[in-house]
Amino acid sequence: MTILVHPTADPLAPADMEGWRSVPVAVAVDLMGGVGHVDPSIRPLSPPGAQPRLFGRAVTVGCEPPDFGAVVRVLDIIGPGDVVMIAAAGNREFAMIGEILGGHLRRRGGAGLVCDGAIRDVATLAGWPDFSVYTRSVTPRGPLSAERGVVNAPVVIGRQIVRPGDLVIGDDDGLVVLSPDTVRTRLKDALDRLALEARWIESLAGGRTAQETFGAPSAERQP
């Protein structure tokens, strides 16, 4: 029984990522045609308007519930701004993280966590304004062992492959994971889309019809 830890991936510099901070998840998902869009069943822990934005590099964790050994191990290598991405095969019966480990992750500067499985101690986790949490499920039942798993290997979370060092963005609408190549090459496209949306809003506020604003074809009137 082994916990396998791969070398820490750090392909993205802060300068590569910074421009994406202003990009909503919806814009990134539309831009990528759904690629990188994490299953919407993995939801923000806090209600809309109260969920801190999630933004940071992925540190991946592969678990075999009820074992959470890889989660314990990842806390020794987490860095400021990292996002712990826990792949737990959607298991709803055993929580992989809660207040104690989540609090330690936060103290080490982690930006937040995503769990494709279950978590617990949610009242405490949801009360941290500087720490963002997304999960598939909540349960009070904890893990039973800490002997297996993998850290910093490609994992599947919410039907998406997540690799160490990917950029993770989360808001009230959900989650998107962007590869380093996408981060470096598609920022201008994302900012152009934001500018287009601003023009749409200005057009509608200025009195133009929705048809004019969006260039929709004329409707045929029924006799």
N, C-alpha and C positions, 0 to 999 in steps of 0.2 A: 504494500500500500504506500503510494508515493504522491507527493505534491510536486509537480513539475513546474519550475519557474524559468521562463525564457528571458533572454536579455531585454531590458527596457527599450522600447521603440521610441524614438524622438525625431521623426522626420519633419515635423512642422515647427518652425520657429514662431514666436509670438507675432512677428511682423507679417507672417503669412496669413495668420488667422484674423488679425484685428479688424479688418474691413468687414468681416462677416457678422460682427456683433450687432449691427443694425438691421440684419436681414431676418425677417420673420420666417418661421418654419414653413408656413404656407407658400411663401415665395420660393424658397429653396426646393420644396417638393414639386411645385409646378415646373420650375426650371429644369429639374432632373427627370421629369416624366415619371415620377414616383420612385425612381431608384434611390435607395437609402431611406425610404420612408418606413419607420418602424411601426409594426402592427398597432393600430389605435387602441387595442385592448390593454396595452401598457400605458397607463394614464398618470397624469400628475397627481401627486398625493394631496395637494392643496386645491381648494376651489378656484375657479377663474377669478383673476384679479389679485389673488393672494399667492400664486405660485411664483417663486423666484425663477428668473430666466436661467436656463442651464447652458453653459458654454465652456468647452474645454476638450482636451485631448483624451481619447479613450485609453484606459488601462483595462484589459479584458480579464475576466475570471470565468473559468468553466467549472461548474459544480456538479456533484452527483448526489442530490438530496436523498436521504437526510444528512449527508455529509457536507460540511461547509469549510473544509480545510483550506481551500484556495482563497476564500474570503479572509480568513485569519492571516494567511501568508501575504496577501497583497498589501495589507496595511503597513508592512515594513518597507515597501518600496514606493508607496504613493508620494507624489510631489504636489506642490502648490498648483492649483488650477486643473488638476487631473479629474477625470470622471470615471468612477468605477462602474464597469459594465458587467453585470452578473448574469451569466447564462445558466439557468437552472431548469431548462427544458419545460418551462411553464408550470412546474410543480406548485400546487396550491396548498399542500399539506404541512410543509415545514418551512419556517421562516429562515432565510439565509443571512439576514442582518437585522439589527434593531438599534436601540438607543446606545448601547455600550460601544459596539464597533462603529456605528454611524457617527457617534460623537468623537471617537478617536480619528476617524477619517476627516471629519470637519476640523479638528484641532491641527491636523497636519496640513491644512490648506486645501483639501479636496473641494472641488466645486459642487459635487453632488454624486448621486448614484442612480443607476437604472437597473431594475431587477426583473428579468423574465422568469418570474417565480413569485415567491411570497416574502413579505417583510413583517415586522411587528414593531410595537412601541410607537405607533404612528402619531399619537398626539404630540409626543416630544419631537419626532422628526419633522412634523409639519410646522412646528413652532419656531424653526430656525430660519430667519429671513435671508440669510446668506448661504443657504445650502438647499439645493433642489433635489427632490426625490420623485422618481417615477417607478411604478410597480404594476405587475399584472394582478396581484392578489395580496390580501392581508390575512394573517392567521396568528393566534397567540402561541401556537406550538413551535418550539424551537428545534434546532438540529440535534442529531444524536451522536455525531462523531466529527472529527477534524483530521482526517487522514489522507484524503484523496483530492484530486482536482488538478487544474492547470492554470497558470498565470501567464498573460502576455502571449497568447496564441489566438489565431482566428477562431471566433465563436459565432453561433447563430443566436440572435436576439430579435424577437418579434419578426421572424421570417427574413431577416436581413443578416448578411455576413458582416460582422464588425471586426476590424483588424486593429491591433495596437497602434496608437498614434493617429487614428482617424479623428476628425473633428465631429464632436457631438453638439447639436444645438437642440434645445427644448424650450417650448413656451406653453401657453395654455392650450394650444391646438394639438400638441403632440411632439414627436421627436423625428429628427432626421440625422443621418450619419453620412458625412462626406469624406471621400478619400482625399489624401494629400494632393493628388493630381487635380481633382475637382476644385479644391480650395485655391490652388495656385492659378488655375486657368479660367475659372468661371465667375470670378467676383464681378468683373465688369458687366457681365450679362445680368447678374442679380441686381446690381445697382441700376442698370438701365430699366429693369422691370419695375423697381421701386419708383423711378422717375415717371414711367408711363402711368402707374397707378395714381401718382400725384396729379398728373394731367387729367386723368379721368375724373377725379374728385373735383378739380377746379372747373372742369367743363360742366358737370352736373350742377354744381353750386352756382355757376354763371347763367343757368337757365336753359342750356341746351338739353334736348331730349336724350333719353337713354339710347334710342336708336341712332341718333346723330353721334353721340359720344363713342359708342362701341362699333359703329359702322355696320349695324345689323341690316339685313335686307328689308325692304318694305313688305309689310304684311298685306296679303290679299284680303280685301273686305268682302265679307259674305253679303249676298243680296238680301 
